[in-house]
Amino acid sequence: MQPRVRTEIFINGHIRQCQAKGAFATVARMGDDDAGLVLLRIYGPGRQARLLLEGRNLDGARQWRDLSDGMQPEADIEALIARQIRFDPDLWVLDIEDRDGNPHLAEPIIAKDAL
C-alpha cells in the first residue's frame, strides 16, 4: 500500500503544478482536509468540461475515473458534481482551466467505458 497524502496538501500542490504549466486552477468546493476525495473539473475550449474522480487501485495508488466520458456542456458536469456530493459530502472540487483540457496528472485516467 502506498501512503496517502492529506487531501489539502494534494490540492495545494496540484494548483501550483497547474499554474507552473500555464493553467489556472482554483478550489470550487472544500471537503475533508485529511481524507476527502477529489473531483477535478477540467475546462477546455468552448466552456466544455470534463469530470475526473479520484480513486485508488488495488495497490492503493491514486488513479482517476472519467465520470463524464470526455468533454461535455457545463450544465451536465454540474449535475454530475451534485450527484457525487450527495453520495459523498466530504468531496473537494478543483477547477482547472487549460486551453487543451489537460488535467496535468501523473496518475492514470480510467475511461468511463472501461469501468
C-alpha positions in Angstrom: 0.0 0.0 0.0 1.2 3.5 -0.8 0.9 6.1 1.9 -1.9 8.6 1.5 -1.2 12.3 1.3 -3.6 14.6 3.1 -6.1 15.9 0.6 -5.4 19.5 1.4 -1.7 19.0 0.6 -2.5 17.3 -2.7 -4.9 20.1 -3.7 -2.3 22.9 -2.9 0.4 21.0 -4.7 -1.8 20.3 -7.8 -2.8 24.0 -8.0 0.9 25.0 -8.1 1.7 22.4 -10.6 -1.1 23.6 -12.9 -0.1 27.2 -12.6 3.5 26.3 -13.4 2.3 24.8 -16.6 0.2 27.8 -17.6 -3.2 26.6 -16.5 -5.5 28.2 -14.0 -6.7 26.1 -11.0 -8.8 27.0 -8.0 -10.8 25.3 -5.3 -14.5 25.4 -6.1 -15.6 23.3 -3.1 -13.7 22.4 0.0 -14.1 18.9 1.5 -12.5 17.0 4.3 -8.9 18.2 4.8 -7.5 14.8 5.6 -9.2 12.2 3.6 -11.8 13.8 1.2 -11.7 12.5 -2.3 -11.1 15.0 -5.2 -13.2 15.8 -8.2 -11.4 17.6 -11.0 -13.5 19.7 -13.3 -11.3 20.4 -16.3 -12.5 23.2 -18.6 -11.3 23.2 -22.2 -12.4 25.4 -25.2 -16.0 26.5 -25.5 -16.9 26.1 -21.8 -17.0 22.4 -22.3 -15.8 20.4 -19.3 -14.6 17.0 -18.2 -15.0 15.5 -14.7 -12.5 13.1 -13.1 -12.9 11.4 -9.7 -10.0 10.3 -7.6 -9.8 6.7 -6.7 -7.3 4.0 -5.7 -6.2 0.8 -7.4 -5.7 -2.5 -5.6 -2.2 -1.4 -4.5 -3.5 1.8 -3.0 -2.0 4.0 -5.8 -4.1 7.0 -6.9 -5.9 6.8 -10.2 -8.7 8.9 -11.8 -12.0 7.8 -13.3 -13.5 9.9 -16.1 -17.1 10.3 -15.0 -18.1 12.5 -17.9 -16.9 10.4 -20.8 -14.9 13.3 -22.3 -15.8 16.9 -22.8 -19.5 17.8 -22.1 -21.6 21.0 -21.6 -21.0 22.7 -18.3 -24.6 22.1 -17.1 -24.2 18.3 -17.5 -21.0 18.4 -15.4 -22.7 20.4 -12.7 -25.4 17.7 -12.5 -22.7 15.0 -12.1 -21.0 17.0 -9.4 -24.2 17.5 -7.4 -24.9 13.7 -7.6 -21.4 12.9 -6.4 -21.7 15.4 -3.5 -25.0 13.8 -2.4 -23.2 10.5 -2.3 -20.0 11.8 -0.5 -20.3 15.3 1.2 -16.6 15.3 2.0 -15.6 15.7 -1.7 -13.3 18.5 -2.9 -13.9 20.1 -6.3 -10.9 21.6 -8.0 -11.5 23.6 -11.2 -8.8 23.6 -13.8 -8.9 25.8 -16.9 -6.5 24.7 -19.6 -6.8 25.6 -23.3 -6.0 22.0 -24.2 -8.3 20.5 -21.5 -5.2 18.9 -19.8 -5.7 17.9 -16.1 -1.9 17.9 -15.5 -1.9 14.5 -13.7 0.9 11.9 -13.4 -1.5 9.1 -12.5 -3.6 7.1 -14.9 -7.1 8.1 -16.1 -9.6 5.3 -16.5 -12.1 5.9 -19.2 -15.8 5.7 -18.3 -16.5 2.7 -20.7 -13.6 0.8 -19.1 -15.4 0.5 -15.7 
